[in-house]
Amino acid sequence: MDNETCNSLADVRAQIDRIDGQMVKLIAERSGYVSLAARFKSRREEVVDRERIEKVVAAARSLAAELGLEPDLVEQVFRAMIDRFVAFEFREFDRIHGAPAASGDAE
């Protein structure tokens, strides 16, 4: 279904719900890779890679602009997502490597 075939608010909401379901599946897939990344890091300090974060955000902003979306909106969503995944990766790192949880870790 595309935007032109939505004939009611219920149609629009059904499509949003469908997309939300796809997004949750993609977040779950991303989570698996973040967990795997923690296995390849030997030091907790490696969990936060500012250069990588900025590359990911820049790529998301660029794609948003290509698609006619507001780059600022996409950046805000990505930064919030990345913050939560960094906190998740700290927990995964500690679980995998047996390191004690430290206070103040991006949570």
N, CA, C and O atoms as CSV, one atom per row, in Angstrom:
chain,resi,resn,atom,element,x,y,z
A,1,MET,N,N,0.855,-1.177,0.000
A,1,MET,CA,C,0.000,0.000,0.000
A,1,MET,C,C,0.898,1.235,0.000
A,1,MET,O,O,1.886,1.278,0.732
A,2,ASP,N,N,0.576,2.210,-0.789
A,2,ASP,CA,C,1.325,3.460,-0.774
A,2,ASP,C,C,0.446,4.571,-0.208
A,2,ASP,O,O,-0.731,4.362,0.085
A,3,ASN,N,N,1.036,5.747,-0.062
A,3,ASN,CA,C,0.323,6.866,0.556
A,3,ASN,C,C,-0.996,7.186,-0.117
A,3,ASN,O,O,-1.957,7.569,0.549
A,4,GLU,N,N,-1.051,7.031,-1.448
A,4,GLU,CA,C,-2.262,7.395,-2.185
A,4,GLU,C,C,-3.421,6.419,-1.962
A,4,GLU,O,O,-4.573,6.764,-2.225
A,5,THR,N,N,-3.130,5.209,-1.482
A,5,THR,CA,C,-4.209,4.236,-1.304
A,5,THR,C,C,-4.771,4.223,0.121
A,5,THR,O,O,-5.649,3.418,0.431
A,6,CYS,N,N,-4.281,5.093,0.971
A,6,CYS,CA,C,-4.847,5.222,2.307
A,6,CYS,C,C,-6.073,6.121,2.201
A,6,CYS,O,O,-5.975,7.284,1.808
A,7,ASN,N,N,-7.222,5.569,2.556
A,7,ASN,CA,C,-8.475,6.298,2.437
A,7,ASN,C,C,-9.071,6.724,3.772
A,7,ASN,O,O,-10.141,7.330,3.824
A,8,SER,N,N,-8.362,6.398,4.850
A,8,SER,CA,C,-8.883,6.750,6.170
A,8,SER,C,C,-7.733,6.790,7.166
A,8,SER,O,O,-6.627,6.320,6.897
A,9,LEU,N,N,-8.032,7.365,8.320
A,9,LEU,CA,C,-7.051,7.377,9.399
A,9,LEU,C,C,-6.704,5.953,9.809
A,9,LEU,O,O,-5.556,5.666,10.146
A,10,ALA,N,N,-7.683,5.064,9.783
A,10,ALA,CA,C,-7.429,3.659,10.125
A,10,ALA,C,C,-6.426,3.039,9.154
A,10,ALA,O,O,-5.557,2.274,9.572
A,11,ASP,N,N,-6.534,3.362,7.857
A,11,ASP,CA,C,-5.569,2.869,6.863
A,11,ASP,C,C,-4.166,3.390,7.168
A,11,ASP,O,O,-3.188,2.645,7.111
A,12,VAL,N,N,-4.085,4.675,7.490
A,12,VAL,CA,C,-2.793,5.279,7.807
A,12,VAL,C,C,-2.196,4.608,9.039
A,12,VAL,O,O,-1.015,4.263,9.054
A,13,ARG,N,N,-3.016,4.426,10.067
A,13,ARG,CA,C,-2.519,3.807,11.302
A,13,ARG,C,C,-2.091,2.359,11.068
A,13,ARG,O,O,-1.111,1.900,11.656
A,14,ALA,N,N,-2.804,1.653,10.231
A,14,ALA,CA,C,-2.431,0.270,9.922
A,14,ALA,C,C,-1.053,0.235,9.261
A,14,ALA,O,O,-0.243,-0.645,9.552
A,15,GLN,N,N,-0.792,1.183,8.379
A,15,GLN,CA,C,0.517,1.236,7.714
A,15,GLN,C,C,1.620,1.626,8.691
A,15,GLN,O,O,2.723,1.083,8.638
A,16,ILE,N,N,1.321,2.563,9.578
A,16,ILE,CA,C,2.306,2.937,10.597
A,16,ILE,C,C,2.610,1.736,11.488
A,16,ILE,O,O,3.770,1.482,11.812
A,17,ASP,N,N,1.575,0.997,11.884
A,17,ASP,CA,C,1.777,-0.200,12.712
A,17,ASP,C,C,2.627,-1.240,11.979
A,17,ASP,O,O,3.480,-1.886,12.587
A,18,ARG,N,N,2.394,-1.399,10.678
A,18,ARG,CA,C,3.179,-2.344,9.866
A,18,ARG,C,C,4.646,-1.921,9.848
A,18,ARG,O,O,5.542,-2.743,10.038
A,19,ILE,N,N,4.876,-0.639,9.619
A,19,ILE,CA,C,6.244,-0.119,9.587
A,19,ILE,C,C,6.901,-0.257,10.961
A,19,ILE,O,O,8.068,-0.637,11.051
A,20,ASP,N,N,6.164,0.046,12.027
A,20,ASP,CA,C,6.707,-0.097,13.381
A,20,ASP,C,C,7.159,-1.533,13.633
A,20,ASP,O,O,8.208,-1.757,14.237
A,21,GLY,N,N,6.380,-2.494,13.177
A,21,GLY,CA,C,6.767,-3.899,13.326
A,21,GLY,C,C,8.070,-4.208,12.597
A,21,GLY,O,O,8.922,-4.927,13.118
A,22,GLN,N,N,8.220,-3.669,11.406
A,22,GLN,CA,C,9.453,-3.857,10.649
A,22,GLN,C,C,10.629,-3.199,11.366
A,22,GLN,O,O,11.732,-3.745,11.409
A,23,MET,N,N,10.375,-2.022,11.925
A,23,MET,CA,C,11.446,-1.320,12.637
A,23,MET,C,C,11.906,-2.112,13.862
A,23,MET,O,O,13.105,-2.194,14.125
A,24,VAL,N,N,10.983,-2.685,14.599
A,24,VAL,CA,C,11.356,-3.471,15.778
A,24,VAL,C,C,12.198,-4.673,15.356
A,24,VAL,O,O,13.178,-5.013,16.020
A,25,LYS,N,N,11.817,-5.312,14.256
A,25,LYS,CA,C,12.619,-6.447,13.761
A,25,LYS,C,C,14.026,-5.994,13.382
A,25,LYS,O,O,14.995,-6.699,13.661
A,26,LEU,N,N,14.151,-4.841,12.756
A,26,LEU,CA,C,15.469,-4.319,12.379
A,26,LEU,C,C,16.277,-3.913,13.617
A,26,LEU,O,O,17.494,-4.095,13.651
A,27,ILE,N,N,15.613,-3.371,14.618
A,27,ILE,CA,C,16.304,-3.030,15.864
A,27,ILE,C,C,16.809,-4.308,16.539
A,27,ILE,O,O,17.917,-4.333,17.074
A,28,ALA,N,N,16.008,-5.354,16.513
A,28,ALA,CA,C,16.447,-6.635,17.077
A,28,ALA,C,C,17.659,-7.166,16.324
A,28,ALA,O,O,18.601,-7.669,16.936
A,29,GLU,N,N,17.638,-7.058,15.005
A,29,GLU,CA,C,18.777,-7.504,14.201
A,29,GLU,C,C,20.019,-6.667,14.533
A,29,GLU,O,O,21.114,-7.207,14.696
A,30,ARG,N,N,19.841,-5.357,14.629
A,30,ARG,CA,C,20.956,-4.467,14.972
A,30,ARG,C,C,21.515,-4.829,16.339
A,30,ARG,O,O,22.730,-4.825,16.539
A,31,SER,N,N,20.637,-5.141,17.274
A,31,SER,CA,C,21.038,-5.518,18.616
A,31,SER,C,C,21.964,-6.727,18.606
A,31,SER,O,O,22.938,-6.780,19.357
A,32,GLY,N,N,21.656,-7.689,17.755
A,32,GLY,CA,C,22.510,-8.870,17.643
A,32,GLY,C,C,23.914,-8.520,17.192
A,32,GLY,O,O,24.890,-9.088,17.682
A,33,TYR,N,N,24.017,-7.588,16.261
A,33,TYR,CA,C,25.330,-7.169,15.783
A,33,TYR,C,C,26.069,-6.338,16.825
A,33,TYR,O,O,27.291,-6.439,16.937
A,34,VAL,N,N,25.354,-5.524,17.585
A,34,VAL,CA,C,25.991,-4.756,18.656
A,34,VAL,C,C,26.545,-5.717,19.705
A,34,VAL,O,O,27.654,-5.525,20.204
A,35,SER,N,N,25.777,-6.741,20.035
A,35,SER,CA,C,26.252,-7.745,20.980
A,35,SER,C,C,27.506,-8.436,20.448
A,35,SER,O,O,28.456,-8.667,21.196
A,36,LEU,N,N,27.506,-8.760,19.176
A,36,LEU,CA,C,28.662,-9.394,18.550
A,36,LEU,C,C,29.869,-8.459,18.573
A,36,LEU,O,O,30.991,-8.908,18.807
A,37,ALA,N,N,29.652,-7.171,18.336
A,37,ALA,CA,C,30.751,-6.206,18.357
A,37,ALA,C,C,31.447,-6.213,19.715
A,37,ALA,O,O,32.669,-6.082,19.787
A,38,ALA,N,N,30.684,-6.364,20.778
A,38,ALA,CA,C,31.271,-6.382,22.120
A,38,ALA,C,C,32.260,-7.532,22.275
A,38,ALA,O,O,33.215,-7.434,23.047
A,39,ARG,N,N,32.036,-8.614,21.550
A,39,ARG,CA,C,32.955,-9.768,21.612
A,39,ARG,C,C,34.314,-9.448,21.003
A,39,ARG,O,O,35.330,-10.005,21.418
A,40,PHE,N,N,34.334,-8.557,20.025
A,40,PHE,CA,C,35.571,-8.245,19.317
A,40,PHE,C,C,36.382,-7.134,19.983
A,40,PHE,O,O,37.484,-6.816,19.537
A,41,LYS,N,N,35.848,-6.557,21.029
A,41,LYS,CA,C,36.538,-5.474,21.720
A,41,LYS,C,C,37.208,-6.018,22.968
A,41,LYS,O,O,36.598,-6.755,23.742
A,42,SER,N,N,38.458,-5.653,23.155
A,42,SER,CA,C,39.209,-6.187,24.293
A,42,SER,C,C,39.192,-5.247,25.505
A,42,SER,O,O,39.508,-5.663,26.620
A,43,ARG,N,N,38.823,-3.984,25.285
A,43,ARG,CA,C,38.789,-3.010,26.381
A,43,ARG,C,C,37.455,-2.284,26.378
A,43,ARG,O,O,36.896,-1.996,25.319
A,44,ARG,N,N,36.952,-1.991,27.562
A,44,ARG,CA,C,35.673,-1.269,27.683
A,44,ARG,C,C,35.704,0.063,26.956
A,44,ARG,O,O,34.694,0.494,26.400
A,45,GLU,N,N,36.856,0.714,26.957
A,45,GLU,CA,C,36.987,2.021,26.320
A,45,GLU,C,C,36.681,1.957,24.827
A,45,GLU,O,O,36.334,2.970,24.219
A,46,GLU,N,N,36.806,0.786,24.245
A,46,GLU,CA,C,36.535,0.625,22.819
A,46,GLU,C,C,35.041,0.648,22.486
A,46,GLU,O,O,34.667,0.786,21.321
A,47,VAL,N,N,34.204,0.517,23.487
A,47,VAL,CA,C,32.759,0.477,23.245
A,47,VAL,C,C,32.286,1.780,22.586
A,47,VAL,O,O,31.495,1.746,21.644
A,48,VAL,N,N,32.761,2.908,23.073
A,48,VAL,CA,C,32.366,4.194,22.501
A,48,VAL,C,C,33.418,4.618,21.475
A,48,VAL,O,O,34.569,4.895,21.814
A,49,ASP,N,N,32.992,4.660,20.223
A,49,ASP,CA,C,33.868,5.073,19.125
A,49,ASP,C,C,33.255,6.320,18.504
A,49,ASP,O,O,32.430,6.228,17.596
A,50,ARG,N,N,33.660,7.480,18.995
A,50,ARG,CA,C,33.062,8.754,18.569
A,50,ARG,C,C,33.159,8.953,17.057
A,50,ARG,O,O,32.218,9.443,16.433
A,51,GLU,N,N,34.289,8.576,16.471
A,51,GLU,CA,C,34.445,8.736,15.021
A,51,GLU,C,C,33.416,7.902,14.270
A,51,GLU,O,O,32.807,8.376,13.311
A,52,ARG,N,N,33.223,6.668,14.703
A,52,ARG,CA,C,32.228,5.783,14.078
A,52,ARG,C,C,30.823,6.360,14.252
A,52,ARG,O,O,30.034,6.360,13.307
A,53,ILE,N,N,30.511,6.845,15.434
A,53,ILE,CA,C,29.186,7.420,15.692
A,53,ILE,C,C,28.922,8.577,14.732
A,53,ILE,O,O,27.845,8.659,14.142
A,54,GLU,N,N,29.890,9.462,14.574
A,54,GLU,CA,C,29.692,10.607,13.693
A,54,GLU,C,C,29.536,10.177,12.227
A,54,GLU,O,O,28.780,10.801,11.482
A,55,LYS,N,N,30.237,9.128,11.809
A,55,LYS,CA,C,30.079,8.610,10.442
A,55,LYS,C,C,28.681,8.047,10.237
A,55,LYS,O,O,28.060,8.277,9.199
A,56,VAL,N,N,28.183,7.308,11.231
A,56,VAL,CA,C,26.835,6.729,11.141
A,56,VAL,C,C,25.790,7.843,11.063
A,56,VAL,O,O,24.873,7.782,10.244
A,57,VAL,N,N,25.928,8.848,11.905
A,57,VAL,CA,C,24.972,9.960,11.917
A,57,VAL,C,C,25.035,10.729,10.599
A,57,VAL,O,O,23.999,11.084,10.038
A,58,ALA,N,N,26.234,10.983,10.109
A,58,ALA,CA,C,26.375,11.711,8.843
A,58,ALA,C,C,25.742,10.934,7.693
A,58,ALA,O,O,25.082,11.523,6.837
A,59,ALA,N,N,25.937,9.623,7.668
A,59,ALA,CA,C,25.340,8.795,6.612
A,59,ALA,C,C,23.819,8.823,6.705
A,59,ALA,O,O,23.134,8.894,5.685
A,60,ALA,N,N,23.290,8.767,7.922
A,60,ALA,CA,C,21.838,8.812,8.110
A,60,ALA,C,C,21.274,10.160,7.663
A,60,ALA,O,O,20.228,10.215,7.016
A,61,ARG,N,N,21.958,11.231,8.005
A,61,ARG,CA,C,21.519,12.568,7.580
A,61,ARG,C,C,21.527,12.675,6.060
A,61,ARG,O,O,20.589,13.211,5.471
A,62,SER,N,N,22.566,12.177,5.433
A,62,SER,CA,C,22.682,12.233,3.978
A,62,SER,C,C,21.553,11.460,3.309
A,62,SER,O,O,20.928,11.952,2.369
A,63,LEU,N,N,21.292,10.245,3.796
A,63,LEU,CA,C,20.211,9.437,3.236
A,63,LEU,C,C,18.866,10.122,3.456
A,63,LEU,O,O,18.010,10.128,2.571
A,64,ALA,N,N,18.688,10.694,4.635
A,64,ALA,CA,C,17.436,11.410,4.921
A,64,ALA,C,C,17.225,12.522,3.907
A,64,ALA,O,O,16.127,12.674,3.370
A,65,ALA,N,N,18.254,13.288,3.644
A,65,ALA,CA,C,18.137,14.391,2.684
A,65,ALA,C,C,17.787,13.863,1.302
A,65,ALA,O,O,16.948,14.443,0.611
A,66,GLU,N,N,18.423,12.764,0.889
A,66,GLU,CA,C,18.125,12.153,-0.416
A,66,GLU,C,C,16.663,11.729,-0.512
A,66,GLU,O,O,16.055,11.800,-1.580
A,67,LEU,N,N,16.107,11.289,0.612
A,67,LEU,CA,C,14.730,10.782,0.631
A,67,LEU,C,C,13.698,11.873,0.926
A,67,LEU,O,O,12.501,11.597,0.998
A,68,GLY,N,N,14.162,13.096,1.094
A,68,GLY,CA,C,13.236,14.196,1.361
A,68,GLY,C,C,12.783,14.279,2.807
A,68,GLY,O,O,11.761,14.900,3.099
A,69,LEU,N,N,13.526,13.664,3.713
A,69,LEU,CA,C,13.214,13.734,5.141
A,69,LEU,C,C,13.993,14.869,5.779
A,69,LEU,O,O,14.944,15.387,5.195
A,70,GLU,N,N,13.589,15.246,6.961
A,70,GLU,CA,C,14.309,16.269,7.706
A,70,GLU,C,C,15.558,15.636,8.319
A,70,GLU,O,O,15.439,14.792,9.207
A,71,PRO,N,N,16.749,16.022,7.865
A,71,PRO,CA,C,17.978,15.446,8.424
A,71,PRO,C,C,18.096,15.623,9.935
A,71,PRO,O,O,18.622,14.744,10.618
A,72,ASP,N,N,17.611,16.753,10.469
A,72,ASP,CA,C,17.692,16.974,11.917
A,72,ASP,C,C,16.856,15.957,12.682
A,72,ASP,O,O,17.282,15.456,13.722
A,73,LEU,N,N,15.672,15.652,12.172
A,73,LEU,CA,C,14.813,14.656,12.814
A,73,LEU,C,C,15.511,13.296,12.823
A,73,LEU,O,O,15.542,12.615,13.848
A,74,VAL,N,N,16.068,12.910,11.682
A,74,VAL,CA,C,16.745,11.614,11.574
A,74,VAL,C,C,17.962,11.586,12.493
A,74,VAL,O,O,18.224,10.573,13.142
A,75,GLU,N,N,18.699,12.677,12.554
A,75,GLU,CA,C,19.865,12.721,13.447
A,75,GLU,C,C,19.448,12.524,14.898
A,75,GLU,O,O,20.093,11.778,15.634
A,76,GLN,N,N,18.378,13.185,15.310
A,76,GLN,CA,C,17.920,13.042,16.693
A,76,GLN,C,C,17.528,11.599,16.994
A,76,GLN,O,O,17.859,11.073,18.057
A,77,VAL,N,N,16.830,10.965,16.072
A,77,VAL,CA,C,16.432,9.569,16.265
A,77,VAL,C,C,17.665,8.675,16.354
A,77,VAL,O,O,17.756,7.819,17.233
A,78,PHE,N,N,18.607,8.877,15.444
A,78,PHE,CA,C,19.811,8.046,15.436
A,78,PHE,C,C,20.652,8.258,16.682
A,78,PHE,O,O,21.154,7.292,17.255
A,79,ARG,N,N,20.816,9.500,17.112
A,79,ARG,CA,C,21.618,9.734,18.318
A,79,ARG,C,C,20.976,9.100,19.553
A,79,ARG,O,O,21.678,8.555,20.404
A,80,ALA,N,N,19.663,9.168,19.654
A,80,ALA,CA,C,18.971,8.511,20.776
A,80,ALA,C,C,19.158,6.998,20.696
A,80,ALA,O,O,19.432,6.346,21.704
A,81,MET,N,N,19.009,6.446,19.497
A,81,MET,CA,C,19.187,5.002,19.315
A,81,MET,C,C,20.621,4.592,19.653
A,81,MET,O,O,20.839,3.609,20.361
A,82,ILE,N,N,21.587,5.341,19.151
A,82,ILE,CA,C,22.985,5.005,19.399
A,82,ILE,C,C,23.301,5.093,20.892
A,82,ILE,O,O,24.010,4.234,21.418
A,83,ASP,N,N,22.798,6.098,21.575
A,83,ASP,CA,C,23.024,6.214,23.022
A,83,ASP,C,C,22.544,4.967,23.747
A,83,ASP,O,O,23.239,4.443,24.617
A,84,ARG,N,N,21.362,4.492,23.391
A,84,ARG,CA,C,20.818,3.306,24.057
A,84,ARG,C,C,21.616,2.051,23.684
A,84,ARG,O,O,21.817,1.168,24.518
A,85,PHE,N,N,22.065,1.978,22.438
A,85,PHE,CA,C,22.871,0.825,22.027
A,85,PHE,C,C,24.255,0.849,22.665
A,85,PHE,O,O,24.818,-0.211,22.940
A,86,VAL,N,N,24.813,2.022,22.905
A,86,VAL,CA,C,26.093,2.100,23.607
A,86,VAL,C,C,25.919,1.549,25.030
A,86,VAL,O,O,26.745,0.766,25.497
A,87,ALA,N,N,24.861,1.951,25.704
A,87,ALA,CA,C,24.588,1.432,27.045
A,87,ALA,C,C,24.412,-0.088,27.000
A,87,ALA,O,O,24.924,-0.801,27.862
A,88,PHE,N,N,23.688,-0.578,25.991
A,88,PHE,CA,C,23.500,-2.023,25.810
A,88,PHE,C,C,24.844,-2.706,25.588
A,88,PHE,O,O,25.108,-3.763,26.160
A,89,GLU,N,N,25.697,-2.101,24.753
A,89,GLU,CA,C,26.986,-2.729,24.455
A,89,GLU,C,C,27.888,-2.761,25.690
A,89,GLU,O,O,28.648,-3.713,25.872
A,90,PHE,N,N,27.814,-1.737,26.536
A,90,PHE,CA,C,28.571,-1.789,27.793
A,90,PHE,C,C,28.123,-3.001,28.620
A,90,PHE,O,O,28.955,-3.735,29.154
A,91,ARG,N,N,26.816,-3.202,28.719
A,91,ARG,CA,C,26.311,-4.354,29.481
A,91,ARG,C,C,26.756,-5.665,28.843
A,91,ARG,O,O,27.142,-6.604,29.539
A,92,GLU,N,N,26.700,-5.722,27.510
A,92,GLU,CA,C,27.141,-6.930,26.804
A,92,GLU,C,C,28.638,-7.160,27.002
A,92,GLU,O,O,29.063,-8.294,27.225
A,93,PHE,N,N,29.433,-6.110,26.924
A,93,PHE,CA,C,30.869,-6.229,27.132
A,93,PHE,C,C,31.136,-6.822,28.514
A,93,PHE,O,O,31.925,-7.756,28.658
A,94,ASP,N,N,30.475,-6.272,29.517
A,94,ASP,CA,C,30.663,-6.761,30.883
A,94,ASP,C,C,30.225,-8.219,31.017
A,94,ASP,O,O,30.891,-9.013,31.682
A,95,ARG,N,N,29.123,-8.563,30.394
A,95,ARG,CA,C,28.633,-9.947,30.460
A,95,ARG,C,C,29.615,-10.897,29.780
A,95,ARG,O,O,29.936,-11.954,30.322
A,96,ILE,N,N,30.083,-10.527,28.613
A,96,ILE,CA,C,30.966,-11.391,27.826
A,96,ILE,C,C,32.355,-11.494,28.448
A,96,ILE,O,O,32.926,-12.582,28.529
A,97,HIS,N,N,32.888,-10.372,28.882
A,97,HIS,CA,C,34.273,-10.320,29.358
A,97,HIS,C,C,34.374,-10.405,30.875
A,97,HIS,O,O,35.477,-10.432,31.420
A,98,GLY,N,N,33.251,-10.446,31.552
A,98,GLY,CA,C,33.265,-10.578,32.995
A,98,GLY,C,C,33.731,-9.329,33.725
A,98,GLY,O,O,34.121,-9.397,34.890
A,99,ALA,N,N,33.694,-8.202,33.052
A,99,ALA,CA,C,34.118,-6.958,33.692
A,99,ALA,C,C,33.007,-6.434,34.581
A,99,ALA,O,O,31.829,-6.560,34.248
A,100,PRO,N,N,33.372,-5.856,35.695
A,100,PRO,CA,C,32.330,-5.281,36.563
A,100,PRO,C,C,31.726,-4.035,35.920
A,100,PRO,O,O,32.420,-3.273,35.247
A,101,ALA,N,N,30.453,-3.843,36.130
A,101,ALA,CA,C,29.781,-2.641,35.619
A,101,ALA,C,C,30.322,-1.448,36.370
A,101,ALA,O,O,30.457,-1.469,37.593
A,102,ALA,N,N,30.630,-0.399,35.614
A,102,ALA,CA,C,31.118,0.833,36.220
A,102,ALA,C,C,30.016,1.879,36.210
A,102,ALA,O,O,29.177,1.895,35.309
A,103,SER,N,N,30.015,2.741,37.199
A,103,SER,CA,C,28.978,3.781,37.228
A,103,SER,C,C,29.280,4.828,36.167
A,103,SER,O,O,30.436,5.067,35.819
A,104,GLY,N,N,28.225,5.443,35.663
A,104,GLY,CA,C,28.385,6.537,34.712
A,104,GLY,C,C,28.535,6.113,33.270
A,104,GLY,O,O,28.839,6.956,32.425
A,105,ASP,N,N,28.339,4.853,32.948
A,105,ASP,CA,C,28.464,4.390,31.565
A,105,ASP,C,C,27.222,4.708,30.767
A,105,ASP,O,O,26.256,3.946,30.820
A,106,ALA,N,N,27.206,5.778,30.046
A,106,ALA,CA,C,26.200,6.117,29.030
A,106,ALA,C,C,24.842,5.482,29.240
A,106,ALA,O,O,24.193,5.092,28.270
A,107,GLU,N,N,24.398,5.368,30.464
A,107,GLU,CA,C,23.092,4.737,30.695
A,107,GLU,C,C,22.063,5.768,31.042
A,107,GLU,O,O,20.902,5.428,31.271
